[in-house]
Amino acid sequence: MDHSTLQQNSQVPIILLIIGLIVLIAAILGYVFASRTNKSNTSRLKKAEKEALHKKYKRILLISHSLLIIAIGFAGTGLIQRSAGKYDLDKLNLGAPIQVTTDKDYGRDHAEGTLMYEMKIPTSGTHSPHDLKFGFYKERPPIEKLVHNLEHGDIIIHYHPDAPKALLDQLEFLTHFTKEGAGVLAVPNMDVPADQEVVVTAWTKTMALTKYDEASVGTFIYTYINKGPEQIPPNVRLGGGTM
């Protein structure tokens, strides 16, 4: 599935904003033209000429007012749609068949410091008392904190540190999706196997992909987000990094 397929509906608000901007520019030009027309209506002109110019001025002003209202309408609609629908989780309900491994549950105790894990990319186990903010990471955070994020139902996408920019852009887009108190993190990880492009994890769940597939990753996120053993309300969690 091409990345543009998932984002194609999110392009509509951008188009509306562009149209609104173009119409706004037209309205501004109309106001400038109306102002010049009004200034040209001097006492030196004959009465008939003055009346004609005044009518022209009012006509241009009316058109400019109308264009301004239209511009506000397009821009307002675009902004509302952009903020409300771009990261709607239902967009990830793609129903793709996914192969997910259910991992052993190694518990969820808390401990400070560096910890050892049975799995190279752990999906459970003793972890840091602190978690991380949702989002895209260019450097891998401590694995102990990442496991804490999983406990709260977050999804973590592990990618190769030298992954191409096109893939990074797609992963960054996915990190904006949330459900209640849970979100998505994308982190570089040298432990991603050489024959895999990404490894996607939730609490005790792993999906490894030889080739990144947006439909599969989207389906995984939709299926497992906010399914951790400890769910925190969004007004308490505030985007992660608060526990």
Secondary structure, 3 states (H helix, E strand, C coil): CCHHHHHHHHHHHHHHHHHHHHHHHHHHHHHHHHHHHHHCCCCCCCHHHHHHHHHHHHHHHHHHHHHHHHHHHHHHHHHHHHHHHCCCHHHHCCCCCCCCEECCCCCCCECCCCCCCCCCCCCCCCECCCCCECEECCCCCCHHHHHHHHHCCCEEEEECCCCCHHHHHHHHHHCCCCECCECEEEEECCCCCCCCCEEEEECCEEEEECCCCHHHHHHHHHHHCCCCCCCCCHHHHCCECCC
